[in-house]
């Protein structure tokens, strides 16, 4: 993710020329990054549910995510007024966390729910073509659902469909591991994986800080050149 954003920043300053919105080389990387991000978030919710996380603690964490999502919207509106982020990965996670909390007891049905969410997103375009009067679902106030025929022009777009399916699968995988292979989740962390574990514990802070830091450094380099 950090390397991806660094390349994005180089493009923003005009030092490279890439199309991050439509070039498959970059959009595929973005899909993999978001998938891993949401799958891990689902795993984390499985652990939280197993540990009996109460609603007060959940809402405190949720408020952090939602607050950061609003900061992303504000910052992107300044940098990209024509394509600012109004429902990106943090906005999506904020909504999905509530859904995960409410569906954590679905057990094996989580696998099916995830598959349905992904298939619904793939069915959106044929359904739009067949019925022809679903344009409202492409509007900003509804396209966060993800049942769209046209993707909006925005710097980050992570709607519920299909992405909630990935988080459901992460939740289901985490619950399966806790039942069948608890040592994988609860055992000691190998020394080689310690840096990744540290990043996992501070993932939100890293997500929010790495871009401003990189942008600041690149601005200094540009002014010094």
CORGI-V88649 format. One line per field, one symbol per residue. phi: phi as a letter, one per 30 degrees, with the letter a starting at -180 (. if undefined). psi: psi as a letter, one per 30 degrees, with the letter a starting at -180 (. if undefined). Layout:
# CORGI-V88649
phi=???
psi=???
This chain:
# CORGI-V88649
phi=.ddedddddedddidbbbcddbdeecddddddddddedddddeddddddddieddededddddddddddddddddddddbdcbddcacdddddeddedddddcdcdidddddeddddddddddededddddibcdddddedbdddjdccbdddadabbddccdddddedddddddddddcbdddccdddeedcedddddddcddddedcddeddddddddddddd
psi=eeeeeeeeeeeefgfljljfefkeeeeeeeeeeeeeeeeeeeeeeeeeeeghkleeeeeeeeeeeeeeeeeeeeefeeeiffhljfiaeeeeeeeeeeeeefgfgfbffeeeeeeeeeeeeffeeeeeeeeghgffffleffffefilfkkljlfkjilekgffeeeeeeeeeeeeefeeiffeeflkkkefgeeeeeeefheeeeeffeeeeeeeeeeeeeff.
